[in-house]
Amino acid sequence: MDQAEQIFCPECGAPIQFRGTTVSAVCEYCDSTVVRTGVDVELIGKVSALIDNGSPILLHAKGRFDGMPFTVDGRLQVGYARGTWNEWLLAFADGTIGWLVDAQGQYAVLRPMDPSAVSGRVPSYQEFILGQEYSLAGRPLVAIDKRGAAYKGAEGELPFEAAPGMQFWGVDLRGYQGEFMTLDWGTDPKHDSPTPYMGRAVSLAELQLFPLRRFQGWAPARPPAAS
């Protein structure tokens, strides 16, 4: 994992951990969002209270994906017309990152791809048609969701600036073998170079996440066996 750097919240003075890939972080004490700009830090506002949408995932939990250990370093809570979902930042042991998408009890792990893999090969955001099949990254994928959304809340560390209320646009696609792709246009749906993320659907058991939030009637989660 990347070596953590400790800075102090410009709002309340509490310590905040920044790793090598971290651009913004939420202070655990006052909920201020702090952005690292070179050697300086900047306060960009306070996050809204996170909505309890029943997620069993916890910040700082550990797990494995395709044999690679990771730690859950941050969470974005995103809102759109049909509700909210969570995106958990995964910091892998090899220094790379990924995202665990957590929406209504469905999960997928996505890793960032080289934008050149889709550059010039995708329609514009406006031209994407839900239910239509597209050939991307060498496989057939069906567009299943297209939306504008906004950051509602956050906790922990994030690899980009996520100001509360910031809006962004994206398209989700699924393959026939469980593949999952997100095309992220960021804050401007009119540009022609979305950032691609590729992965697949997963289960919590497969990820061996520990600890997990406990709910009445659930068996306690057990630490994964040492490998």
ChimeraX attribute file (.defattr): number of C-alpha atoms within 10 A of each C-alpha:
attribute: neighborCount
match mode: 1-to-1
recipient: residues
	/A:1	14
	/A:2	15
	/A:3	10
	/A:4	13
	/A:5	12
	/A:6	12
	/A:7	16
	/A:8	14
	/A:9	25
	/A:10	15
	/A:11	17
	/A:12	12
	/A:13	12
	/A:14	14
	/A:15	15
	/A:16	19
	/A:17	17
	/A:18	22
	/A:19	18
	/A:20	12
	/A:21	16
	/A:22	21
	/A:23	19
	/A:24	26
	/A:25	29
	/A:26	27
	/A:27	26
	/A:28	14
	/A:29	13
	/A:30	14
	/A:31	21
	/A:32	22
	/A:33	28
	/A:34	27
	/A:35	25
	/A:36	17
	/A:37	10
	/A:38	7
	/A:39	5
	/A:40	8
	/A:41	16
	/A:42	14
	/A:43	16
	/A:44	15
	/A:45	15
	/A:46	18
	/A:47	21
	/A:48	15
	/A:49	12
	/A:50	15
	/A:51	14
	/A:52	7
	/A:53	14
	/A:54	11
	/A:55	15
	/A:56	14
	/A:57	20
	/A:58	17
	/A:59	19
	/A:60	15
	/A:61	17
	/A:62	22
	/A:63	23
	/A:64	18
	/A:65	16
	/A:66	7
	/A:67	9
	/A:68	11
	/A:69	17
	/A:70	25
	/A:71	21
	/A:72	24
	/A:73	23
	/A:74	24
	/A:75	26
	/A:76	22
	/A:77	21
	/A:78	22
	/A:79	18
	/A:80	14
	/A:81	9
	/A:82	8
	/A:83	11
	/A:84	19
	/A:85	20
	/A:86	26
	/A:87	20
	/A:88	27
	/A:89	25
	/A:90	30
	/A:91	23
	/A:92	21
	/A:93	14
	/A:94	11
	/A:95	12
	/A:96	14
	/A:97	19
	/A:98	21
	/A:99	22
	/A:100	21
	/A:101	21
	/A:102	19
	/A:103	16
	/A:104	13
	/A:105	13
	/A:106	11
	/A:107	17
	/A:108	21
	/A:109	25
	/A:110	23
	/A:111	17
	/A:112	16
	/A:113	15
	/A:114	10
	/A:115	14
	/A:116	12
	/A:117	13
	/A:118	19
	/A:119	14
	/A:120	12
	/A:121	14
	/A:122	16
	/A:123	14
	/A:124	15
	/A:125	22
	/A:126	9
	/A:127	8
	/A:128	16
	/A:129	16
	/A:130	14
	/A:131	12
	/A:132	11
	/A:133	17
	/A:134	20
	/A:135	13
	/A:136	16
	/A:137	14
	/A:138	9
	/A:139	12
	/A:140	15
	/A:141	23
	/A:142	20
	/A:143	19
	/A:144	14
	/A:145	15
	/A:146	18
	/A:147	13
	/A:148	16
	/A:149	20
	/A:150	21
	/A:151	21
	/A:152	24
	/A:153	24
	/A:154	29
	/A:155	23
	/A:156	24
	/A:157	29
	/A:158	24
	/A:159	17
	/A:160	13
	/A:161	16
	/A:162	24
	/A:163	21
	/A:164	17
	/A:165	15
	/A:166	14
	/A:167	18
	/A:168	17
	/A:169	19
	/A:170	21
	/A:171	21
	/A:172	19
	/A:173	23
	/A:174	22
	/A:175	18
	/A:176	10
	/A:177	11
	/A:178	12
	/A:179	18
	/A:180	20
	/A:181	26
	/A:182	22
	/A:183	21
	/A:184	19
	/A:185	21
	/A:186	17
	/A:187	15
	/A:188	14
	/A:189	17
	/A:190	13
	/A:191	11
	/A:192	15
	/A:193	21
	/A:194	25
	/A:195	19
	/A:196	24
	/A:197	20
	/A:198	20
	/A:199	20
	/A:200	16
	/A:201	16
	/A:202	16
	/A:203	13
	/A:204	16
	/A:205	11
	/A:206	11
	/A:207	19
	/A:208	20
	/A:209	24
	/A:210	21
	/A:211	19
	/A:212	19
	/A:213	15
	/A:214	12
	/A:215	10
	/A:216	6
	/A:217	6
	/A:218	8
	/A:219	8
	/A:220	13
	/A:221	14
	/A:222	11
	/A:223	13
	/A:224	15
	/A:225	6
	/A:226	4
	/A:227	4
